[in-house]
């Protein structure tokens, strides 16, 4: 039957050709050629072995592939509601677009959210609400006891996105916006490119396991190359990437076909060379060695703040880092907590969906850990993972952060439409591509202004929220200010919903829920140790840093 159907197509093509010959009408010949081409496609479909659908349904089966291709667009523009889309819903994307255009992000007729749904979170206003304070945005100082060149970071900054993943125009626009607004721009692991330098915006130089921009030919850390870049006036802080929220425990690979002259110059590799980021660093292997590496980078950079970014996996491993800080008396100046809901240009679905700790739990855990070992006052905490609005900033600070980092929302500000084509090099708006013909769609001068306006209005929205709560500053945001609905009839403060440690509680008397991870963590290894095997059990008096 299938062959007969295809044969019938050829018969129709012949009939049309005869009609054209009889009427001397060339349009019939054109139509006949098109129908004959369909017949040829039908023959191919019947003979090919790769696709079962077209093998059983020649010609018509191709409709399935067409519908699959346009399905995301049809769903995004015609089917999903304003609050259904993932990873970011339409309402949130529209808010970013609106603020990037210089508006304040207002919406008529009331909320579309289900305020009675389990998981709904909110803050409470005060009958003594205050006007939003005038003046510059609040700042957070990065710089512990060993830092000689502290940096005052904004409450919302551009999170790590590498040149290579993003186009040169996108990087230039993000950094230009950062320069205009006085906030920081994390370079991503692809290091500092010419596009990061054009507008002079403050940079956080990221050092990842591939050591791009500061590597030897065999992929190890090169102190001289690092110092050359880290001492640039534009570089304000150093961020060691331990893991990434969207794909923790994985390294990365950039094919040689994408390593053009500009990417090679930024990363310090040869043009056309496939470059690999290992899953772990080779410059250190233990918590103590990481602290020593931090101190080395601080010295090489001339005393600038040095911290690290990670997605929390094993709680014991992070507690081992805390013990490493205590054992060496070396602390990072900041820690950026990347939630598992964070973004990436490309990552395995299993890792994106099922690996790593979400930001809320991870942020509170890191905050509590540092409080529990008595180091919270020395170390600032950044939150990264779907931070896009003023309430996101307020919530994350309530949960333990001092400042936030934003990546995908900043991409929206420069025109991203969430096409989710980042890994194909065919981004329709020129953001996540290395194709010059596509990148030209992004007009740098216009997008610089949009990045600045988006960040400015979002932070001002957070400032307005704090004022409406009757507070004078972000320092007054605590877990008791944030509420969560835990069932249809009950809401609870974060203060009551989660456990919050006291100063040095882990050292003096670790709670039962923390005890096993704490006692099996060692500053000398990331592996678990038996309590009896600890070479030198940690003594509270010896670790007193006061």
C-alpha positions as CSV (number, residue, x, y, z in Angstrom):
1,X,0.0,0.0,0.0
2,X,2.8,2.4,0.8
3,X,4.5,1.8,-2.5
4,X,1.1,2.3,-4.3
5,X,0.7,5.6,-2.5
6,X,4.1,6.8,-3.7
7,X,3.4,5.5,-7.2
8,X,0.1,7.5,-7.2
9,X,2.1,10.7,-6.4
10,X,4.2,10.1,-9.5
11,X,1.1,9.5,-11.6
12,X,-0.2,12.8,-10.4
13,X,3.1,14.5,-11.3
14,X,2.9,13.0,-14.8
15,X,-0.7,14.1,-15.2
16,X,0.2,17.6,-14.3
17,X,3.1,17.6,-16.8
18,X,0.8,16.4,-19.6
19,X,-1.7,19.1,-18.7
20,X,1.1,21.7,-18.9
21,X,2.1,20.3,-22.4
22,X,-1.4,20.4,-23.7
23,X,-2.1,24.0,-22.4
24,X,1.4,25.3,-22.9
25,X,1.1,26.6,-19.3
26,X,4.5,26.6,-17.6
27,X,3.0,26.8,-14.0
28,X,1.7,23.3,-14.5
29,X,5.3,22.1,-15.2
30,X,6.4,23.8,-12.0
31,X,3.7,22.1,-10.0
32,X,4.5,18.8,-11.6
33,X,8.1,19.2,-10.7
34,X,7.2,19.8,-7.0
35,X,4.9,16.8,-6.9
36,X,7.6,14.6,-8.5
37,X,10.0,15.8,-5.9
38,X,7.5,14.7,-3.2
39,X,7.4,11.3,-4.9
40,X,11.1,11.1,-4.8
41,X,11.0,11.9,-1.1
42,X,8.5,9.2,-0.6
43,X,10.8,6.6,-2.3
44,X,13.6,7.7,0.0
45,X,11.4,7.5,3.0
46,X,10.4,3.9,2.2
47,X,14.1,2.8,1.7
48,X,15.8,4.6,4.6
49,X,16.2,2.8,7.9
50,X,16.8,5.7,10.4
51,X,13.2,6.9,11.0
52,X,10.4,4.5,11.7
53,X,7.7,7.1,11.3
54,X,8.6,8.1,7.7
55,X,9.3,4.5,6.8
56,X,5.6,3.7,7.7
57,X,4.2,7.0,6.6
58,X,6.2,8.4,3.7
59,X,6.0,12.1,3.0
60,X,3.2,12.7,5.6
61,X,5.5,11.5,8.4
62,X,7.7,14.6,8.0
63,X,4.8,16.7,9.5
64,X,5.8,15.2,12.8
65,X,9.3,16.7,12.6
66,X,7.9,20.1,11.5
67,X,5.6,20.2,14.4
68,X,8.4,19.1,16.8
69,X,10.5,22.0,15.5
70,X,7.9,24.7,16.1
71,X,6.4,23.1,19.3
72,X,8.5,25.3,21.8
73,X,7.5,28.5,20.0
74,X,3.8,27.5,19.8
75,X,3.8,26.6,23.5
76,X,5.6,29.7,24.6
77,X,3.6,32.2,22.6
78,X,0.1,30.6,22.4
79,X,-0.5,28.0,25.1
80,X,1.3,28.5,28.4
81,X,0.0,31.1,30.8
82,X,2.0,34.0,32.2
83,X,3.2,32.0,35.2
84,X,3.7,28.5,33.7
85,X,6.9,28.8,31.7
86,X,10.2,27.2,32.6
87,X,13.0,28.0,33.5
88,X,11.6,31.5,33.6
89,X,7.9,32.3,33.2
90,X,6.5,34.9,30.9
91,X,5.6,37.3,33.7
92,X,9.1,37.3,35.0
93,X,10.6,37.7,31.5
94,X,8.3,40.6,30.8
95,X,9.3,42.2,34.0
96,X,13.0,42.1,33.0
97,X,12.3,43.4,29.5
98,X,10.2,46.2,31.0
99,X,12.8,47.3,33.5
100,X,15.6,47.1,30.9
101,X,13.6,49.5,28.8
102,X,13.6,52.0,31.6
103,X,10.2,51.2,33.1
104,X,9.4,50.1,36.7
105,X,7.7,46.8,36.0
106,X,4.1,47.5,36.9
107,X,1.2,45.2,36.4
108,X,-2.6,45.9,36.5
109,X,-5.4,44.1,38.3
110,X,-3.5,42.1,40.9
111,X,-1.3,39.0,41.3
112,X,-1.7,36.0,39.0
113,X,0.1,33.8,41.6
114,X,-1.8,31.3,43.8
115,X,-1.0,32.8,47.2
116,X,-2.5,29.7,48.9
117,X,-0.3,27.2,47.2
118,X,2.1,25.2,49.3
119,X,5.6,26.7,48.8
120,X,4.4,30.3,48.3
121,X,6.8,32.7,49.9
122,X,6.2,36.3,51.0
123,X,7.5,39.1,53.2
124,X,5.3,41.3,55.5
125,X,5.0,45.0,55.3
126,X,4.9,47.3,58.3
127,X,2.3,49.9,59.4
128,X,5.5,52.0,60.0
129,X,6.6,51.6,56.4
130,X,9.3,54.1,55.4
131,X,10.0,56.0,52.2
132,X,12.7,54.4,49.9
133,X,16.0,56.1,50.8
134,X,17.5,58.4,48.2
135,X,21.2,58.2,47.3
136,X,23.4,55.4,45.9
137,X,22.7,51.7,46.0
138,X,23.9,49.9,49.1
139,X,27.3,48.1,48.9
140,X,28.8,45.1,50.5
141,X,32.5,45.1,51.3
142,X,34.5,42.1,50.1
143,X,37.7,41.8,52.1
144,X,38.7,39.8,55.2
145,X,41.6,40.2,57.6
146,X,44.3,39.3,55.0
147,X,42.9,41.4,52.1
148,X,44.6,44.7,51.5
149,X,42.5,45.9,48.6
150,X,38.9,45.4,49.5
151,X,36.1,45.9,47.0
152,X,32.6,47.2,47.7
153,X,30.3,45.0,45.6
154,X,26.7,45.9,44.5
155,X,23.7,43.9,45.7
156,X,23.1,42.5,42.2
157,X,25.9,41.8,39.7
158,X,26.5,40.0,36.5
159,X,27.2,36.3,37.2
160,X,29.7,34.1,35.4
161,X,29.2,33.8,31.6
162,X,32.2,33.2,29.4
163,X,33.2,34.7,26.1
164,X,32.9,31.7,23.9
165,X,29.5,30.8,25.4
166,X,28.3,34.3,24.8
167,X,29.1,36.4,21.8
168,X,31.6,39.3,21.9
169,X,28.7,41.8,21.5
170,X,26.9,40.2,24.5
171,X,30.0,40.4,26.7
172,X,30.7,44.0,25.7
173,X,27.1,45.0,26.4
174,X,27.1,43.3,29.9
175,X,30.4,45.0,30.8
176,X,29.3,48.3,29.5
177,X,26.2,48.1,31.6
178,X,28.3,47.2,34.6
179,X,30.6,50.2,34.0
180,X,27.6,52.5,33.7
181,X,25.9,51.2,36.9
182,X,29.0,50.5,39.0
183,X,28.4,46.8,39.6
184,X,30.6,43.8,39.0
185,X,30.9,41.5,36.0
186,X,32.2,37.9,36.5
187,X,34.3,36.9,33.5
188,X,33.3,33.2,33.7
189,X,35.9,30.5,33.3
190,X,36.8,31.7,29.7
191,X,38.9,34.5,31.3
192,X,39.3,38.1,30.2
193,X,38.7,38.9,26.6
194,X,39.0,42.1,24.6
195,X,35.3,42.6,25.0
196,X,35.6,42.6,28.8
197,X,38.1,45.5,28.5
198,X,36.4,47.9,26.1
199,X,34.2,49.8,28.6
200,X,36.2,49.3,31.8
201,X,33.5,47.7,34.0
202,X,34.6,46.1,37.2
203,X,35.6,42.5,36.7
204,X,35.7,39.4,38.9
205,X,38.3,37.2,37.3
206,X,37.2,33.5,37.5
207,X,39.8,30.8,37.9
208,X,38.4,27.4,37.0
209,X,39.9,23.9,36.7
210,X,41.0,24.6,33.1
211,X,43.0,27.7,34.3
212,X,42.1,29.6,31.2
213,X,44.0,32.8,30.9
214,X,46.5,31.6,33.5
215,X,47.6,28.1,32.4
216,X,50.7,26.4,31.3
217,X,50.7,24.5,28.0
218,X,49.9,21.3,29.8
219,X,46.9,22.7,31.6
220,X,48.3,23.6,35.0
221,X,48.2,26.8,36.9
222,X,50.7,29.5,35.8
223,X,51.4,32.1,38.6
224,X,53.0,34.6,36.3
225,X,50.2,34.6,33.8
226,X,47.7,34.9,36.6
227,X,49.5,37.8,38.2
228,X,49.7,39.6,34.9
229,X,45.8,39.6,34.5
230,X,44.8,39.7,38.2
231,X,46.8,42.9,38.8
232,X,44.8,44.8,36.1
233,X,43.1,47.8,37.7
234,X,39.8,46.6,36.2
235,X,40.0,43.3,38.1
236,X,38.5,43.9,41.5
237,X,38.3,40.3,42.9
238,X,39.2,36.7,42.1
239,X,36.7,33.8,42.1
240,X,37.9,30.2,42.2
241,X,35.2,28.0,40.5
242,X,34.9,24.7,42.3
243,X,31.7,23.6,40.7
244,X,28.7,25.0,38.8
245,X,25.1,24.7,39.8
246,X,23.7,23.5,36.5
247,X,26.3,20.7,36.1
248,X,28.2,20.1,39.4
249,X,30.8,17.5,39.2
250,X,31.4,18.0,35.5
251,X,34.2,19.7,33.7
252,X,33.7,21.0,30.1
253,X,34.9,20.8,26.6
254,X,35.2,23.5,24.0
255,X,35.7,22.0,20.5
256,X,38.6,23.2,18.5
257,X,36.3,24.4,15.8
258,X,35.0,27.1,18.2
259,X,38.5,28.2,19.3
260,X,39.1,31.1,17.0
261,X,41.8,33.7,17.5
262,X,39.8,35.8,20.0
263,X,38.8,32.9,22.1
264,X,42.3,31.5,22.0
265,X,43.8,34.8,23.1
266,X,41.4,35.1,26.1
267,X,41.9,31.5,27.2
268,X,45.6,31.3,26.6
269,X,45.4,28.3,24.2
270,X,46.3,27.6,20.6
271,X,43.9,28.4,17.8
272,X,41.9,25.4,16.8
273,X,42.8,23.4,19.8
274,X,40.1,21.4,21.7
275,X,40.3,22.6,25.3
276,X,39.1,20.6,28.3
277,X,38.1,21.8,31.8
278,X,38.7,18.8,34.1
279,X,36.0,18.0,36.8
280,X,38.4,19.0,39.6
281,X,41.4,21.3,40.1
282,X,44.9,20.0,40.0
283,X,46.4,23.0,41.9
284,X,45.1,21.7,45.2
285,X,43.7,18.4,46.4
286,X,42.7,18.9,50.1
287,X,40.9,21.6,52.0
288,X,44.1,22.9,53.5
289,X,45.7,23.1,50.0
290,X,42.7,25.1,48.8
291,X,43.2,27.6,51.6
292,X,46.9,27.9,50.7
293,X,45.9,28.4,47.0
294,X,43.6,31.2,48.1
295,X,46.4,32.9,50.0
296,X,48.7,32.4,47.0
297,X,46.2,34.1,44.6
298,X,45.7,36.9,47.1
299,X,49.4,37.6,47.1
300,X,49.8,37.3,43.3
301,X,46.8,39.7,42.8
302,X,48.3,42.3,45.0
303,X,46.0,41.8,48.0
304,X,42.6,41.7,46.2
305,X,39.6,39.8,47.5
306,X,39.8,36.1,46.7
307,X,36.8,33.7,47.1
308,X,35.3,30.6,45.6
309,X,32.1,29.5,44.0
310,X,30.5,26.1,44.4
311,X,27.3,24.2,44.2
312,X,26.8,22.3,47.5
313,X,26.9,18.6,47.2
314,X,28.3,16.7,50.2
315,X,27.8,18.7,53.4
316,X,30.8,17.0,54.9
317,X,33.0,18.3,52.2
318,X,32.0,21.9,52.8
319,X,32.5,21.4,56.6
320,X,36.0,20.1,55.7
321,X,36.6,23.4,54.0
322,X,35.5,25.2,57.1
323,X,38.0,23.1,59.2
324,X,40.6,23.9,56.6
325,X,40.0,27.6,57.3
326,X,40.3,27.0,61.0
327,X,43.4,24.9,60.7
328,X,45.3,27.4,58.5
329,X,43.8,30.7,59.8
330,X,43.3,31.5,56.1
331,X,39.8,32.4,55.0
332,X,38.3,33.3,51.6
333,X,37.0,36.8,51.4
334,X,33.7,35.6,49.9
335,X,31.8,32.4,48.9
336,X,29.3,32.4,46.1
337,X,26.7,29.7,46.5
338,X,25.4,28.4,43.1
339,X,22.1,26.6,43.3
340,X,21.4,23.5,41.3
341,X,18.6,25.5,39.5
342,X,21.3,27.7,37.9
343,X,21.9,27.9,34.2
344,X,24.4,26.7,31.6
345,X,25.0,27.0,27.9
346,X,24.8,23.2,27.7
347,X,24.7,20.4,30.2
348,X,23.4,16.8,30.5
349,X,19.7,16.7,31.5
350,X,20.4,14.3,34.4
351,X,22.8,16.8,35.9
352,X,20.6,19.8,35.3
353,X,17.6,18.0,36.9
354,X,18.9,15.8,39.6
355,X,22.4,16.7,40.8
356,X,23.4,19.3,43.4
357,X,21.6,21.2,46.2
358,X,19.0,23.9,45.4
359,X,19.9,27.4,46.3
360,X,17.6,27.9,49.3
361,X,18.9,24.8,51.2
362,X,22.5,25.4,50.1
363,X,22.5,29.1,51.0
364,X,21.2,28.5,54.5
365,X,23.6,25.6,55.0
366,X,26.7,27.7,54.0
367,X,25.5,30.6,56.2
368,X,24.9,28.2,59.2
369,X,28.2,26.5,58.7
370,X,30.2,29.7,58.8
371,X,28.2,30.9,61.8
372,X,28.8,27.5,63.5
373,X,32.6,27.8,63.1
374,X,32.7,31.5,64.1
375,X,33.8,32.8,60.7
376,X,30.6,34.4,59.3
377,X,31.7,37.9,60.1
378,X,34.9,37.5,58.0
379,X,33.3,36.0,54.9
380,X,30.7,37.5,52.7
381,X,28.2,35.2,50.9
382,X,26.9,35.6,47.4
383,X,23.8,33.9,46.0
384,X,23.5,32.7,42.4
385,X,20.6,30.9,40.8
386,X,17.5,32.4,39.2
387,X,18.0,35.8,40.8
388,X,16.0,38.2,38.7
389,X,13.7,40.5,40.8
390,X,13.8,42.7,43.8
391,X,12.0,40.1,45.9
392,X,14.7,37.6,44.9
393,X,17.4,39.8,46.3
394,X,15.4,40.3,49.6
395,X,14.6,36.6,50.0
396,X,18.2,35.5,49.4
397,X,19.5,38.0,52.0
398,X,16.9,36.8,54.5
399,X,18.2,33.2,53.8
400,X,21.8,34.2,54.5
401,X,23.3,36.0,51.5
402,X,25.0,39.4,51.5
403,X,24.8,40.0,47.7
404,X,23.5,38.3,44.6
405,X,24.7,37.3,41.1
406,X,22.5,37.1,38.1
407,X,23.2,35.5,34.7
408,X,20.1,34.5,32.7
409,X,18.1,37.6,33.8
410,X,21.0,39.7,32.5
411,X,20.8,37.8,29.2
412,X,17.1,38.8,29.1
413,X,18.1,42.4,29.5
414,X,20.3,42.2,26.4
415,X,17.6,40.5,24.3
416,X,17.5,36.8,25.2
417,X,14.0,35.4,24.4
418,X,14.6,32.0,26.1
419,X,14.7,30.2,22.8
420,X,17.0,27.6,24.5
421,X,19.3,27.3,21.5
422,X,22.4,28.2,23.5
423,X,24.2,25.0,22.6
424,X,23.5,25.1,18.9
425,X,25.4,28.3,17.9
426,X,22.1,29.5,16.3
427,X,20.8,31.9,19.0
428,X,18.2,34.0,17.2
429,X,19.1,37.2,19.0
430,X,22.9,37.1,18.9
431,X,23.5,36.5,22.6
432,X,24.8,32.9,22.9
433,X,26.5,32.5,19.5
434,X,29.9,32.9,17.9
435,X,28.3,33.4,14.4
436,X,29.1,37.0,13.4
437,X,26.0,37.2,11.2
438,X,23.8,36.4,14.2
439,X,25.8,38.4,16.8
440,X,25.3,41.6,14.7
441,X,21.6,41.5,15.8
442,X,22.7,42.6,19.2
443,X,23.4,46.4,19.1
444,X,25.9,47.0,21.9
445,X,25.2,50.7,22.6
446,X,21.4,50.0,23.1
447,X,22.0,46.9,25.3
448,X,24.5,48.7,27.5
449,X,21.8,51.1,28.5
450,X,19.3,48.2,29.1
451,X,21.7,46.3,31.3
452,X,22.2,49.4,33.4
453,X,18.5,50.2,33.7
454,X,17.5,46.7,34.5
455,X,20.0,46.4,37.4
456,X,19.3,49.8,38.7
457,X,15.5,49.4,38.8
458,X,15.7,45.9,40.2
459,X,17.9,47.0,43.1
460,X,15.7,50.0,43.7
461,X,12.8,47.6,43.8
462,X,14.6,45.7,46.6
463,X,15.3,48.9,48.4
464,X,11.6,49.8,48.2
465,X,10.6,46.4,49.6
466,X,13.0,46.8,52.6
467,X,11.5,50.3,53.3
468,X,8.0,48.9,53.1
469,X,8.9,46.4,55.8
470,X,9.7,49.3,58.1
471,X,13.5,48.6,57.9
472,X,16.4,51.0,57.4
473,X,18.8,48.7,55.7
474,X,19.4,45.2,54.2
475,X,21.4,44.3,57.3
476,X,18.1,44.0,59.1
477,X,16.8,41.3,56.9
478,X,16.7,38.0,58.9
479,X,15.0,34.6,58.6
480,X,12.1,35.9,60.7
481,X,11.2,38.4,57.9
482,X,10.5,35.7,55.3
483,X,7.4,33.4,55.4
484,X,6.6,30.2,53.6
485,X,3.3,28.4,53.2
486,X,3.9,24.8,54.3
487,X,0.3,23.6,53.9
488,X,-3.0,25.2,52.8
489,X,-3.7,26.4,56.4
490,X,-0.2,27.1,57.8
491,X,2.5,29.6,57.1
492,X,5.8,29.7,59.0
493,X,8.7,32.0,59.3
494,X,12.0,30.7,58.0
495,X,13.3,31.4,61.5
496,X,11.0,28.6,62.8
497,X,11.0,26.4,59.7
498,X,14.7,25.7,59.7
499,X,17.5,25.2,62.2
500,X,19.8,28.2,62.7
501,X,23.2,27.7,64.5
502,X,24.7,29.9,67.1
503,X,28.1,31.5,66.9
504,X,30.8,28.7,67.1
505,X,28.1,26.0,68.0
506,X,29.7,23.5,65.7
507,X,33.0,23.7,67.6
508,X,31.5,23.7,71.1
509,X,28.5,21.4,70.8
510,X,27.4,20.4,67.2
511,X,23.7,19.7,66.9
512,X,22.6,16.1,66.3
513,X,21.6,16.8,62.7
514,X,25.1,18.1,62.0
515,X,27.2,15.8,64.2
516,X,28.0,13.0,61.7
517,X,29.1,15.3,58.9
518,X,31.1,17.5,61.3
519,X,33.1,14.7,63.0
520,X,33.9,12.9,59.8
521,X,35.1,16.1,58.0
522,X,38.8,16.7,58.0
523,X,40.9,19.6,56.9
524,X,43.5,17.2,55.4
525,X,41.2,15.4,53.0
526,X,37.9,15.6,51.1
527,X,37.2,12.0,51.9
528,X,35.3,11.0,55.1
529,X,37.3,9.9,58.0
530,X,36.4,7.8,61.0
531,X,36.5,9.7,64.3
532,X,39.1,7.4,65.7
533,X,41.3,8.0,62.7
534,X,41.5,11.7,63.1
535,X,45.2,12.5,63.4
536,X,44.6,15.6,65.6
537,X,41.0,16.0,66.9
538,X,40.0,19.6,66.6
539,X,40.1,21.3,70.0
540,X,37.8,24.2,70.7
541,X,40.5,26.2,72.5
542,X,43.1,25.7,69.8
543,X,40.6,26.9,67.1
544,X,39.5,30.1,69.0
545,X,40.2,32.9,66.6
546,X,38.8,35.6,68.9
